[in-house]
């Protein structure tokens, strides 16, 4: 999981830097906010997976329920993050979405790398 987070952090930093160089600090902060939503999602996922694993040792049904609950939490957290960012803080939507999407892409890339290493 550490490698996944590092990949995501690097990608978010690159996106934020790109927006900063192209459009300035305010737009870069929007990108940072969007990337942070994705990073918090990844941390929450890691925590829920560990918790579900421990719970599943005792009761498989509750372990699966813990994973479903985690998916709902991440979805709601993402919605709240975007509402706060765009609605309350009035951050620019495009950089937020781009940074969030790139961080999610980084998660996918990192996950594929982990699977490749595990297969060997």
LUMTORMI-713956 format. One record per residue: chain; x, y, z of N, C-alpha, C, O, CB in turn. Coordinates in nm, 3 decimals. Glycine has a CB too. Example, Ala and Ser with C-alpha at 12.3 -4.5 7.8 and 13.67 -1.06 7.14 Angstrom:
BEGIN
[A; [1.319; -0.569; 0.780]; [1.230; -0.450; 0.780]; [1.320; -0.330; 0.780]; [1.424; -0.332; 0.846]; [1.131; -0.447; 0.905]]
[A; [1.285; -0.225; 0.708]; [1.367; -0.106; 0.714]; [1.290; 0.003; 0.787]; [1.341; 0.114; 0.804]; [1.408; -0.060; 0.572]]
This chain:
BEGIN
[A; [0.082; -0.119; 0.000]; [0.000; 0.000; 0.000]; [0.086; 0.126; 0.000]; [0.049; 0.228; -0.057]; [-0.093; 0.000; 0.120]]
[A; [0.200; 0.117; 0.062]; [0.290; 0.232; 0.068]; [0.331; 0.276; -0.072]; [0.336; 0.395; -0.102]; [0.414; 0.199; 0.153]]
[A; [0.362; 0.178; -0.158]; [0.402; 0.211; -0.295]; [0.287; 0.278; -0.371]; [0.310; 0.373; -0.447]; [0.447; 0.084; -0.370]]
[A; [0.166; 0.230; -0.350]; [0.050; 0.290; -0.415]; [0.036; 0.437; -0.375]; [0.014; 0.524; -0.459]; [-0.077; 0.213; -0.379]]
[A; [0.050; 0.463; -0.247]; [0.039; 0.601; -0.199]; [0.151; 0.688; -0.253]; [0.129; 0.805; -0.287]; [0.040; 0.604; -0.047]]
[A; [0.270; 0.633; -0.262]; [0.383; 0.710; -0.315]; [0.358; 0.746; -0.461]; [0.383; 0.858; -0.503]; [0.515; 0.632; -0.301]]
[A; [0.308; 0.650; -0.538]; [0.275; 0.677; -0.679]; [0.170; 0.787; -0.688]; [0.183; 0.880; -0.767]; [0.225; 0.548; -0.750]]
[A; [0.067; 0.776; -0.606]; [-0.038; 0.877; -0.608]; [0.014; 1.014; -0.567]; [-0.019; 1.114; -0.630]; [-0.152; 0.835; -0.515]]
[A; [0.095; 1.020; -0.464]; [0.149; 1.147; -0.417]; [0.235; 1.212; -0.526]; [0.224; 1.332; -0.551]; [0.232; 1.127; -0.287]]
[A; [0.320; 1.133; -0.589]; [0.405; 1.187; -0.696]; [0.320; 1.243; -0.808]; [0.346; 1.353; -0.858]; [0.500; 1.078; -0.751]]
[A; [0.218; 1.169; -0.849]; [0.132; 1.217; -0.958]; [0.056; 1.344; -0.919]; [0.043; 1.436; -1.000]; [0.032; 1.108; -0.997]]
[A; [0.007; 1.350; -0.796]; [-0.065; 1.470; -0.751]; [0.030; 1.589; -0.748]; [-0.007; 1.698; -0.791]; [-0.127; 1.448; -0.611]]
[A; [0.152; 1.569; -0.698]; [0.250; 1.679; -0.695]; [0.280; 1.728; -0.836]; [0.290; 1.849; -0.859]; [0.381; 1.632; -0.625]]
[A; [0.293; 1.636; -0.930]; [0.319; 1.677; -1.070]; [0.202; 1.756; -1.129]; [0.223; 1.856; -1.197]; [0.346; 1.553; -1.156]]
[A; [0.081; 1.710; -1.102]; [-0.036; 1.781; -1.153]; [-0.046; 1.920; -1.089]; [-0.071; 2.019; -1.157]; [-0.165; 1.700; -1.125]]
[A; [-0.027; 1.926; -0.958]; [-0.033; 2.055; -0.887]; [0.073; 2.150; -0.941]; [0.046; 2.267; -0.966]; [-0.014; 2.034; -0.735]]
[A; [0.195; 2.098; -0.961]; [0.304; 2.182; -1.014]; [0.270; 2.231; -1.155]; [0.295; 2.347; -1.188]; [0.437; 2.103; -1.016]]
[A; [0.213; 2.144; -1.236]; [0.174; 2.183; -1.371]; [0.070; 2.294; -1.371]; [0.082; 2.391; -1.445]; [0.121; 2.063; -1.447]]
[A; [-0.031; 2.279; -1.287]; [-0.133; 2.383; -1.278]; [-0.074; 2.513; -1.220]; [-0.111; 2.622; -1.263]; [-0.250; 2.336; -1.191]]
[A; [0.017; 2.499; -1.125]; [0.080; 2.619; -1.067]; [0.159; 2.695; -1.173]; [0.148; 2.818; -1.184]; [0.174; 2.579; -0.949]]
[A; [0.237; 2.622; -1.251]; [0.317; 2.688; -1.355]; [0.231; 2.747; -1.466]; [0.265; 2.851; -1.522]; [0.416; 2.589; -1.415]]
[A; [0.120; 2.682; -1.498]; [0.033; 2.727; -1.606]; [-0.064; 2.838; -1.564]; [-0.086; 2.935; -1.637]; [-0.046; 2.610; -1.659]]
[A; [-0.122; 2.823; -1.443]; [-0.234; 2.911; -1.409]; [-0.225; 2.975; -1.271]; [-0.312; 3.055; -1.235]; [-0.360; 2.835; -1.417]]
[A; [-0.123; 2.943; -1.193]; [-0.105; 3.012; -1.066]; [-0.147; 2.934; -0.943]; [-0.190; 2.819; -0.951]; [-0.179; 3.137; -1.069]]
[A; [-0.133; 3.001; -0.831]; [-0.150; 2.939; -0.700]; [-0.294; 2.894; -0.672]; [-0.315; 2.784; -0.622]; [-0.106; 3.034; -0.593]]
[A; [-0.392; 2.977; -0.704]; [-0.532; 2.943; -0.673]; [-0.575; 2.815; -0.744]; [-0.641; 2.730; -0.685]; [-0.625; 3.058; -0.713]]
[A; [-0.537; 2.802; -0.869]; [-0.573; 2.682; -0.946]; [-0.496; 2.561; -0.893]; [-0.549; 2.450; -0.887]; [-0.545; 2.703; -1.098]]
[A; [-0.370; 2.582; -0.856]; [-0.290; 2.474; -0.799]; [-0.350; 2.423; -0.668]; [-0.348; 2.303; -0.641]; [-0.145; 2.521; -0.776]]
[A; [-0.403; 2.515; -0.587]; [-0.468; 2.473; -0.462]; [-0.593; 2.389; -0.490]; [-0.622; 2.295; -0.416]; [-0.506; 2.595; -0.378]]
[A; [-0.664; 2.422; -0.594]; [-0.779; 2.341; -0.634]; [-0.735; 2.199; -0.671]; [-0.797; 2.100; -0.632]; [-0.853; 2.406; -0.754]]
[A; [-0.626; 2.191; -0.745]; [-0.573; 2.060; -0.784]; [-0.525; 1.982; -0.661]; [-0.547; 1.862; -0.651]; [-0.457; 2.076; -0.884]]
[A; [-0.462; 2.050; -0.569]; [-0.416; 1.985; -0.446]; [-0.534; 1.931; -0.366]; [-0.527; 1.821; -0.312]; [-0.334; 2.083; -0.359]]
[A; [-0.640; 2.007; -0.359]; [-0.759; 1.964; -0.288]; [-0.818; 1.837; -0.352]; [-0.851; 1.742; -0.282]; [-0.864; 2.076; -0.286]]
[A; [-0.829; 1.837; -0.483]; [-0.883; 1.720; -0.553]; [-0.796; 1.596; -0.536]; [-0.846; 1.486; -0.514]; [-0.899; 1.750; -0.702]]
[A; [-0.665; 1.615; -0.545]; [-0.574; 1.503; -0.523]; [-0.579; 1.451; -0.381]; [-0.565; 1.332; -0.356]; [-0.433; 1.545; -0.556]]
[A; [-0.600; 1.543; -0.287]; [-0.609; 1.503; -0.146]; [-0.732; 1.416; -0.120]; [-0.727; 1.324; -0.038]; [-0.613; 1.627; -0.056]]
[A; [-0.840; 1.445; -0.190]; [-0.960; 1.361; -0.176]; [-0.927; 1.217; -0.215]; [-0.966; 1.124; -0.145]; [-1.076; 1.415; -0.265]]
[A; [-0.855; 1.200; -0.324]; [-0.818; 1.065; -0.369]; [-0.722; 0.998; -0.271]; [-0.735; 0.878; -0.245]; [-0.753; 1.071; -0.508]]
[A; [-0.627; 1.074; -0.216]; [-0.533; 1.016; -0.120]; [-0.603; 0.971; 0.008]; [-0.573; 0.865; 0.061]; [-0.423; 1.117; -0.086]]
[A; [-0.696; 1.052; 0.056]; [-0.772; 1.014; 0.176]; [-0.855; 0.889; 0.146]; [-0.868; 0.802; 0.232]; [-0.863; 1.130; 0.223]]
[A; [-0.910; 0.881; 0.027]; [-0.984; 0.761; -0.013]; [-0.896; 0.637; -0.008]; [-0.939; 0.532; 0.040]; [-1.040; 0.778; -0.154]]
[A; [-0.773; 0.648; -0.056]; [-0.681; 0.534; -0.054]; [-0.646; 0.493; 0.088]; [-0.640; 0.374; 0.119]; [-0.553; 0.568; -0.131]]
[A; [-0.624; 0.591; 0.174]; [-0.594; 0.560; 0.314]; [-0.714; 0.493; 0.381]; [-0.697; 0.398; 0.457]; [-0.556; 0.688; 0.391]]
[A; [-0.833; 0.542; 0.353]; [-0.954; 0.482; 0.410]; [-0.972; 0.339; 0.358]; [-1.012; 0.251; 0.434]; [-1.077; 0.567; 0.377]]
[A; [-0.945; 0.317; 0.230]; [-0.954; 0.183; 0.174]; [-0.856; 0.088; 0.244]; [-0.894; -0.023; 0.281]; [-0.926; 0.187; 0.023]]
[A; [-0.733; 0.130; 0.261]; [-0.633; 0.047; 0.327]; [-0.676; 0.011; 0.469]; [-0.663; -0.103; 0.512]; [-0.496; 0.118; 0.330]]
[A; [-0.727; 0.109; 0.540]; [-0.771; 0.087; 0.678]; [-0.888; -0.013; 0.680]; [-0.890; -0.104; 0.762]; [-0.813; 0.220; 0.744]]
[A; [-0.985; 0.005; 0.589]; [-1.100; -0.084; 0.585]; [-1.062; -0.227; 0.545]; [-1.116; -0.323; 0.599]; [-1.204; -0.030; 0.487]]
[A; [-0.969; -0.241; 0.453]; [-0.927; -0.375; 0.410]; [-0.861; -0.448; 0.527]; [-0.889; -0.565; 0.551]; [-0.830; -0.367; 0.290]]
[A; [-0.773; -0.378; 0.599]; [-0.710; -0.440; 0.716]; [-0.814; -0.479; 0.820]; [-0.810; -0.589; 0.876]; [-0.607; -0.345; 0.778]]
[A; [-0.906; -0.388; 0.844]; [-1.010; -0.415; 0.942]; [-1.099; -0.531; 0.898]; [-1.135; -0.616; 0.980]; [-1.095; -0.290; 0.965]]
[A; [-1.135; -0.536; 0.770]; [-1.218; -0.644; 0.718]; [-1.146; -0.778; 0.729]; [-1.208; -0.880; 0.759]; [-1.255; -0.618; 0.571]]
[A; [-1.014; -0.777; 0.706]; [-0.937; -0.901; 0.719]; [-0.942; -0.956; 0.861]; [-0.959; -1.076; 0.882]; [-0.793; -0.878; 0.678]]
[A; [-0.926; -0.867; 0.957]; [-0.932; -0.910; 1.098]; [-1.073; -0.957; 1.134]; [-1.090; -1.056; 1.206]; [-0.889; -0.796; 1.192]]
[A; [-1.173; -0.886; 1.085]; [-1.312; -0.921; 1.114]; [-1.349; -1.053; 1.047]; [-1.420; -1.135; 1.106]; [-1.407; -0.809; 1.068]]
[A; [-1.302; -1.076; 0.926]; [-1.336; -1.197; 0.851]; [-1.279; -1.323; 0.916]; [-1.334; -1.432; 0.899]; [-1.284; -1.186; 0.707]]
[A; [-1.171; -1.308; 0.991]; [-1.117; -1.424; 1.062]; [-1.219; -1.480; 1.160]; [-1.223; -1.601; 1.185]; [-0.987; -1.387; 1.136]]
[A; [-1.302; -1.393; 1.215]; [-1.403; -1.434; 1.312]; [-1.537; -1.463; 1.246]; [-1.607; -1.558; 1.281]; [-1.421; -1.328; 1.419]]
[A; [-1.572; -1.377; 1.147]; [-1.703; -1.389; 1.082]; [-1.691; -1.335; 0.940]; [-1.676; -1.214; 0.920]; [-1.814; -1.311; 1.162]]
[A; [-1.697; -1.424; 0.841]; [-1.679; -1.384; 0.702]; [-1.785; -1.285; 0.655]; [-1.756; -1.194; 0.577]; [-1.680; -1.506; 0.612]]
[A; [-1.906; -1.302; 0.701]; [-2.014; -1.212; 0.660]; [-1.989; -1.070; 0.708]; [-2.008; -0.974; 0.633]; [-2.149; -1.262; 0.714]]
[A; [-1.945; -1.057; 0.832]; [-1.915; -0.924; 0.885]; [-1.794; -0.864; 0.815]; [-1.786; -0.742; 0.798]; [-1.891; -0.930; 1.037]]
[A; [-1.699; -0.947; 0.776]; [-1.583; -0.899; 0.702]; [-1.624; -0.840; 0.568]; [-1.575; -0.734; 0.529]; [-1.482; -1.011; 0.681]]
[A; [-1.714; -0.908; 0.498]; [-1.763; -0.857; 0.370]; [-1.844; -0.729; 0.391]; [-1.834; -0.635; 0.313]; [-1.849; -0.964; 0.298]]
[A; [-1.924; -0.727; 0.497]; [-2.002; -0.607; 0.528]; [-1.910; -0.488; 0.553]; [-1.940; -0.376; 0.513]; [-2.093; -0.632; 0.651]]
[A; [-1.798; -0.512; 0.619]; [-1.702; -0.405; 0.646]; [-1.648; -0.348; 0.516]; [-1.630; -0.226; 0.505]; [-1.586; -0.458; 0.732]]
[A; [-1.623; -0.433; 0.417]; [-1.576; -0.383; 0.287]; [-1.684; -0.302; 0.215]; [-1.655; -0.198; 0.156]; [-1.532; -0.500; 0.198]]
[A; [-1.809; -0.349; 0.220]; [-1.918; -0.274; 0.159]; [-1.937; -0.139; 0.227]; [-1.957; -0.037; 0.161]; [-2.049; -0.354; 0.164]]
[A; [-1.929; -0.139; 0.358]; [-1.941; -0.014; 0.433]; [-1.829; 0.082; 0.394]; [-1.852; 0.203; 0.381]; [-1.937; -0.041; 0.584]]
[A; [-1.709; 0.029; 0.375]; [-1.596; 0.112; 0.331]; [-1.619; 0.174; 0.195]; [-1.583; 0.289; 0.172]; [-1.470; 0.029; 0.329]]
[A; [-1.680; 0.099; 0.103]; [-1.709; 0.153; -0.030]; [-1.809; 0.268; -0.021]; [-1.793; 0.370; -0.088]; [-1.763; 0.043; -0.123]]
[A; [-1.909; 0.251; 0.062]; [-2.008; 0.358; 0.080]; [-1.942; 0.479; 0.145]; [-1.968; 0.592; 0.104]; [-2.126; 0.308; 0.167]]
[A; [-1.858; 0.458; 0.244]; [-1.787; 0.568; 0.309]; [-1.703; 0.646; 0.210]; [-1.704; 0.770; 0.210]; [-1.699; 0.515; 0.422]]
[A; [-1.630; 0.576; 0.126]; [-1.543; 0.643; 0.029]; [-1.625; 0.722; -0.072]; [-1.586; 0.833; -0.111]; [-1.454; 0.540; -0.044]]
[A; [-1.737; 0.667; -0.115]; [-1.824; 0.738; -0.209]; [-1.877; 0.867; -0.146]; [-1.872; 0.973; -0.207]; [-1.941; 0.647; -0.252]]
[A; [-1.927; 0.855; -0.023]; [-1.981; 0.973; 0.047]; [-1.870; 1.074; 0.074]; [-1.891; 1.194; 0.057]; [-2.049; 0.931; 0.180]]
[A; [-1.754; 1.027; 0.116]; [-1.641; 1.117; 0.140]; [-1.603; 1.193; 0.013]; [-1.575; 1.313; 0.018]; [-1.519; 1.038; 0.192]]
[A; [-1.604; 1.125; -0.100]; [-1.571; 1.190; -0.226]; [-1.675; 1.298; -0.260]; [-1.639; 1.409; -0.298]; [-1.564; 1.087; -0.340]]
[A; [-1.801; 1.264; -0.245]; [-1.906; 1.362; -0.271]; [-1.893; 1.483; -0.179]; [-1.900; 1.597; -0.225]; [-2.045; 1.298; -0.254]]
[A; [-1.874; 1.458; -0.051]; [-1.861; 1.568; 0.044]; [-1.738; 1.652; 0.011]; [-1.743; 1.775; 0.017]; [-1.852; 1.514; 0.189]]
[A; [-1.628; 1.586; -0.024]; [-1.507; 1.659; -0.060]; [-1.527; 1.753; -0.177]; [-1.484; 1.868; -0.173]; [-1.396; 1.562; -0.093]]
[A; [-1.594; 1.705; -0.280]; [-1.619; 1.790; -0.396]; [-1.720; 1.901; -0.365]; [-1.707; 2.013; -0.416]; [-1.669; 1.706; -0.513]]
[A; [-1.820; 1.871; -0.284]; [-1.917; 1.974; -0.245]; [-1.847; 2.083; -0.165]; [-1.869; 2.202; -0.189]; [-2.033; 1.912; -0.163]]
[A; [-1.764; 2.044; -0.071]; [-1.691; 2.143; 0.009]; [-1.595; 2.222; -0.079]; [-1.589; 2.345; -0.071]; [-1.612; 2.074; 0.124]]
[A; [-1.522; 2.152; -0.163]; [-1.424; 2.219; -0.248]; [-1.487; 2.316; -0.346]; [-1.444; 2.432; -0.355]; [-1.345; 2.118; -0.324]]
[A; [-1.587; 2.271; -0.419]; [-1.648; 2.355; -0.522]; [-1.753; 2.449; -0.465]; [-1.765; 2.564; -0.507]; [-1.710; 2.268; -0.631]]
[A; [-1.831; 2.399; -0.369]; [-1.941; 2.478; -0.317]; [-1.900; 2.576; -0.210]; [-1.922; 2.697; -0.222]; [-2.045; 2.388; -0.263]]
[A; [-1.839; 2.524; -0.105]; [-1.805; 2.608; 0.009]; [-1.680; 2.690; -0.015]; [-1.679; 2.811; 0.008]; [-1.787; 2.522; 0.132]]
[A; [-1.574; 2.625; -0.061]; [-1.446; 2.695; -0.080]; [-1.435; 2.765; -0.215]; [-1.344; 2.844; -0.238]; [-1.332; 2.597; -0.065]]
[A; [-1.530; 2.736; -0.305]; [-1.533; 2.798; -0.439]; [-1.404; 2.772; -0.518]; [-1.355; 2.860; -0.589]; [-1.556; 2.949; -0.426]]
[A; [-1.352; 2.650; -0.505]; [-1.233; 2.612; -0.581]; [-1.272; 2.580; -0.725]; [-1.386; 2.543; -0.753]; [-1.161; 2.492; -0.515]]
[A; [-1.177; 2.593; -0.813]; [-1.200; 2.567; -0.954]; [-1.224; 2.417; -0.976]; [-1.142; 2.335; -0.935]; [-1.079; 2.616; -1.039]]
[A; [-1.335; 2.380; -1.040]; [-1.370; 2.239; -1.056]; [-1.274; 2.159; -1.144]; [-1.239; 2.046; -1.111]; [-1.507; 2.228; -1.112]]
[A; [-1.232; 2.216; -1.256]; [-1.151; 2.139; -1.350]; [-1.021; 2.087; -1.288]; [-0.994; 1.967; -1.299]; [-1.118; 2.225; -1.472]]
[A; [-0.939; 2.170; -1.222]; [-0.817; 2.117; -1.162]; [-0.844; 2.013; -1.052]; [-0.768; 1.918; -1.034]; [-0.735; 2.230; -1.105]]
[A; [-0.953; 2.034; -0.979]; [-0.989; 1.935; -0.876]; [-1.016; 1.799; -0.938]; [-0.965; 1.697; -0.892]; [-1.112; 1.981; -0.797]]
[A; [-1.096; 1.800; -1.044]; [-1.132; 1.674; -1.109]; [-1.012; 1.609; -1.177]; [-0.995; 1.487; -1.171]; [-1.242; 1.699; -1.212]]
[A; [-0.929; 1.690; -1.242]; [-0.810; 1.635; -1.309]; [-0.718; 1.570; -1.207]; [-0.672; 1.458; -1.228]; [-0.735; 1.746; -1.387]]
[A; [-0.690; 1.639; -1.100]; [-0.600; 1.585; -0.999]; [-0.657; 1.459; -0.933]; [-0.585; 1.362; -0.909]; [-0.570; 1.690; -0.893]]
[A; [-0.786; 1.462; -0.904]; [-0.851; 1.344; -0.848]; [-0.840; 1.226; -0.944]; [-0.806; 1.115; -0.903]; [-0.999; 1.374; -0.817]]
[A; [-0.870; 1.250; -1.071]; [-0.865; 1.143; -1.172]; [-0.724; 1.089; -1.189]; [-0.705; 0.967; -1.200]; [-0.917; 1.193; -1.306]]
[A; [-0.625; 1.177; -1.192]; [-0.485; 1.132; -1.208]; [-0.442; 1.051; -1.086]; [-0.373; 0.950; -1.101]; [-0.391; 1.255; -1.228]]
[A; [-0.482; 1.094; -0.967]; [-0.448; 1.017; -0.847]; [-0.515; 0.880; -0.849]; [-0.454; 0.781; -0.809]; [-0.490; 1.094; -0.720]]
[A; [-0.639; 0.873; -0.896]; [-0.707; 0.745; -0.908]; [-0.637; 0.657; -1.012]; [-0.624; 0.536; -0.993]; [-0.854; 0.766; -0.947]]
[A; [-0.592; 0.718; -1.120]; [-0.515; 0.645; -1.221]; [-0.387; 0.591; -1.159]; [-0.346; 0.478; -1.187]; [-0.483; 0.736; -1.341]]
[A; [-0.324; 0.672; -1.076]; [-0.203; 0.627; -1.005]; [-0.231; 0.507; -0.916]; [-0.148; 0.417; -0.905]; [-0.144; 0.740; -0.922]]
[A; [-0.347; 0.506; -0.853]; [-0.385; 0.392; -0.770]; [-0.398; 0.268; -0.857]; [-0.351; 0.160; -0.819]; [-0.517; 0.419; -0.696]]
[A; [-0.460; 0.282; -0.972]; [-0.478; 0.169; -1.063]; [-0.342; 0.118; -1.113]; [-0.319; -0.003; -1.118]; [-0.566; 0.209; -1.183]]
[A; [-0.254; 0.210; -1.150]; [-0.120; 0.171; -1.196]; [-0.044; 0.099; -1.086]; [0.017; -0.005; -1.109]; [-0.041; 0.295; -1.244]]
[A; [-0.048; 0.156; -0.966]; [0.021; 0.095; -0.853]; [-0.036; -0.041; -0.818]; [0.040; -0.133; -0.783]; [0.013; 0.185; -0.733]]
[A; [-0.166; -0.056; -0.826]; [-0.229; -0.184; -0.796]; [-0.188; -0.290; -0.898]; [-0.164; -0.405; -0.861]; [-0.382; -0.170; -0.794]]
[A; [-0.179; -0.252; -1.025]; [-0.136; -0.346; -1.128]; [0.008; -0.391; -1.101]; [0.041; -0.509; -1.117]; [-0.147; -0.282; -1.268]]
[A; [0.093; -0.298; -1.061]; [0.232; -0.332; -1.029]; [0.238; -0.429; -0.912]; [0.317; -0.524; -0.914]; [0.313; -0.204; -0.997]]
[A; [0.157; -0.407; -0.810]; [0.153; -0.498; -0.695]; [0.110; -0.638; -0.737]; [0.167; -0.737; -0.690]; [0.059; -0.445; -0.587]]
[A; [0.010; -0.647; -0.824]; [-0.034; -0.778; -0.872]; [0.075; -0.848; -0.951]; [0.094; -0.969; -0.939]; [-0.159; -0.763; -0.958]]
[A; [0.147; -0.771; -1.033]; [0.255; -0.828; -1.113]; [0.365; -0.884; -1.024]; [0.419; -0.991; -1.051]; [0.313; -0.723; -1.209]]
[A; [0.399; -0.813; -0.918]; [0.503; -0.858; -0.826]; [0.457; -0.982; -0.750]; [0.536; -1.074; -0.729]; [0.541; -0.745; -0.727]]
[A; [0.330; -0.986; -0.709]; [0.278; -1.100; -0.635]; [0.274; -1.227; -0.721]; [0.292; -1.337; -0.668]; [0.139; -1.068; -0.583]]
[A; [0.251; -1.214; -0.849]; [0.243; -1.331; -0.938]; [0.378; -1.397; -0.959]; [0.385; -1.517; -0.988]; [0.185; -1.292; -1.072]]
[A; [0.485; -1.321; -0.945]; [0.618; -1.378; -0.970]; [0.667; -1.460; -0.858]; [0.778; -1.514; -0.865]; [0.715; -1.271; -0.998]]
